[in-house]
Amino acid sequence: MKVVIRTDASAQIGTGHLMRCLSLAAALRSRGAAVEFLMRSAAAELVEQVQASGYAISILKSSANGEFSPNAEYEDWLGVPWQVDAEETLAWLKRGAVDWLVVDHYALNEPWERHVHAGCRAMLVIDDLEERRHFCDLLVDQNLQAQNGQPRQRVAGEGAVVLTGPRFAMLSPAFRCAREKGISRSHACARRIVLFFGGSDPTNETGKALAGLEQLPPGSFDVDVVAGVLNRNLGELEAACRKLGCRLHRGADMASLYASADFALGAPGTSSWERMCLGLPSLLVAVAQNQERIGQALDEAGCAFYLGKGCETTADQYAGILSSLKFLHGELRRQGSRGMELVDGRGAARVASRMIHWWLSLRAATLDDSESILAWRNSEAVRRWSFNQTPISREDHQCWMRKTLADPERLLLVAENANQPVGVVRFDCNDGAATISVFLDPSQMGQGLGPAILRNARRWLARERPDVTRIFADIVEGNRASADLFREAGYREFSARYVLTLH
C-alpha cells in the first residue's frame, strides 16, 4: 500500500499537524505501507526530521513570505490559491499509483478535496475544526467535544466513515511504551514541572511562565523547559533558564520528560493527548484560535486547567497558578486518571488498521470453504470465546454447512483481504432482526481486521436484506476484546446483548 501525506508546518501553522502525521506514518509503516510526505511549507529542521524518520519528502514551491501574522486566515497559510495547490498536488500524485492520500491542513477542505480525489484510491482527512465541509472517505477528529460523531458525519460527506474522540489521538509509539512501563508520581508534591507550548509558541507563553516562576521562592520547582524547533525566542529563554536554574531542551524526548514530571504547562494541541496518555495533569493556554474550544472542553471534562488565550495571559497569572498547586492534590490526581482513561496511546494504530484493511470484502460462502471454516472454528483461539467450546467433527460440520447454505434466513459470508480468506460472518435473521457471529482465521488475529469486517458486514446486510433493522451480538462473558470491538462499531449494550440499529 502506498500512502502520501499532504501537510505543512511553519511558525504560522505550528508543528502539531506534522507530528501527528509522523505518528500515523510510523503505524502505517509498521504494517507494511510505503509512506511519503508532500509539503509546501516546512522549515529546514522539520524537513530533516521527516527524512531522519526514514520518509521521502517532496516540497511544492511556495510564494509565501514566511512572515508570521496572528490574524491571518487559514486560507492564507498555503501561500498560493487553493486551486494552484490542488493542481500541483494532483499532478504530483499522478506520477504513480496512490492508495491513500492523507490530508491534515486547515487551509484545505471540500473544494480542494473534490479536485484532488481523482489522484488516489481513497482520502483520509484529519481535522479538528468544526463545521468545515469535506469530501473524503475517512475523517478523523480526536477532540473530546467530537466524541458524538453525528455532527462530524454531516460535514464529512455521504458515505464517509468518521472516527471521533481521544481514542483516535495519534501519538508517537514512545508514549505508549512509557505508559506500559508504569508511571508513579506523587500529586501531593507537584514539584517537577515541564514547560512546552508547542513547536513555535507564537505568544511566548514559555517566557511568561518563566517570568512567573521568578516571582516564587527560589527552588520552588524543578523545571524542564522545552523550546520547539520554530521557537523564535530562544535567546531570551536561554538567559531566563540560566538565571532560574532551569533545564532547557531542544529536540527533547517528550515521553520521558512527561513520564517523570508531576505537572505541565502547555498548549491544548497535540501535546495535550501526549500528557493525558501518561496521566500528567496540566495547565493549558491557547496559542492559536483553534485551540480555545479544545482547552475549554478539556477543562470542563476535568482533564486539565484552562487559563485562556495566550494573547491575554500574564506572568502574574502563571505565578498564581503555580503557587496554588500545593492545595490541589486531589484535583491533580483526578486529572491524571481521567486523562489516562480517555487516551491510551493506540490511536495511530486504530487509524492505520482502518486504512490497511479498507478494501476488505465479503462474499457468500460455498461448500469449497467448508474445510477452512472448520479448521478456524476448531482452533483453540476461537473455541475459547465460543458458547460451545467442544470441537466439531467433520461430518457434523459438513451437515451444518449444507443446511446453512440452503437456509435463506441464515447468511454465511467469508471475509477476504487481498483475495485471501481471513474470517467468517454469519447472520441469523428472524422477524426484522439478525444475530451476528464473527470469527477469524487464527493466523489473522491481532491484525485489526475486526472493525473492517463489522463495517462491511453491516453494509452488506443493509444492501441485501433491507428488511433487517437491528443486529444483535451475543458475547461470552469476559470477552472484553469483542465487547470493545462491537462498542467501537456502534453497538450498544442492551440487556446483556449488544445491538446496532440500522434504520
Secondary structure, DSSP 8 states (H G I E B T S, - for coil): -EEEEEE--BTTTBSHHHHHHHHHHHHHHTTT-EEEEEESS--HHHHHHHHHTT-EEEE----------TT--GGGGGSS-HHHHHHHHHHHHTTS--SEEEEE-TT--HHHHHHHGGGSSEEEEE--STT-----SEEEE--GGG-S-HHHHHHH-TT-EEEESGGG----HHHHHHHHH-----GGG--EEEEE-TTT-TT-HHHHHHHHHHTS-TTS-EEEEE--TT-S-HHHHHHHHHHHT-EEESS--HHHHHHH-SEEEE-SSHHHHHHHHTT--EEEEESSGGGHHHHHHHHHTTS-EEEEEGGG--HHHHHHHHHHGGG-HHHHHHHHHHHHHH--S-HHHHHHHHHHTTT-EEEE--GGGHHHHHHHHHSHHHHTTSS--S---HHHHHHHHHHHHH-TTEEEEEEEETTEEEEEEEEEEETTEEEEEEEE-GGGTTSSHHHHHHHHHHHHHHHH-TT--EEEE---TT-HHHHHHHHHTT-EEETTEEEEE--
